[in-house]
Amino acid sequence: MFPKGKRSDLEELFLITQRGHLQLAAKENMDAPQRDRARAEILRKKILKLKAPQKVKLKTLES
């Protein structure tokens, strides 16, 4: 799981990679391939800055 402080970073990614936000940041209308490229670039930059999620041990279901 991601630490609580990093959840807001993920929420920001969901928001800024939406169609309208991408076009607003680019200050132009974009077709789907342009938005996909812009979205991929944003995600690459942001994800590389995130720390890896914490490993958690999950309980197994016993039959």
C-alpha positions in Angstrom: 0.0 0.0 0.0 1.1 3.6 -0.6 1.7 5.7 2.5 -1.2 8.1 3.3 0.8 11.1 2.2 1.3 9.6 -1.2 -2.4 8.8 -1.8 -2.9 12.5 -2.6 -0.2 12.2 -5.3 -2.1 9.3 -6.9 -5.4 11.3 -6.7 -3.7 14.2 -8.4 -2.6 11.9 -11.2 -6.1 10.7 -11.8 -7.3 14.3 -12.0 -4.6 15.9 -14.2 -4.6 13.1 -16.7 -8.3 13.6 -17.5 -9.1 14.9 -21.0 -10.1 18.4 -20.0 -7.2 19.0 -17.7 -4.7 17.8 -20.3 -6.1 20.2 -22.9 -6.3 23.0 -20.4 -2.6 22.5 -19.6 -1.7 22.3 -23.3 -3.9 25.4 -24.0 -5.2 23.7 -27.1 -7.7 21.0 -28.2 -6.0 17.6 -28.5 -7.0 14.5 -30.4 -6.9 11.2 -28.6 -3.3 10.2 -29.6 -2.0 13.6 -28.5 -3.8 13.2 -25.2 -2.4 9.7 -24.8 1.2 10.9 -25.4 0.7 13.8 -23.0 -0.8 11.5 -20.4 2.1 9.0 -20.7 4.6 11.8 -20.3 3.0 13.1 -17.1 2.7 9.6 -15.7 6.3 8.7 -16.4 7.6 11.9 -14.7 5.3 11.6 -11.6 5.7 7.9 -11.1 9.4 8.0 -11.3 9.3 10.4 -8.3 7.2 8.1 -6.1 8.7 5.7 -3.7 7.8 2.1 -4.1 4.6 1.0 -2.2 5.1 -0.8 1.1 4.9 -4.5 1.0 2.1 -5.9 3.1 1.6 -9.5 4.1 -1.9 -10.6 3.3 -3.7 -13.2 5.3 -4.6 -16.3 3.5 -8.0 -17.8 3.7 -8.1 -21.2 5.4 -10.5 -23.8 4.1 
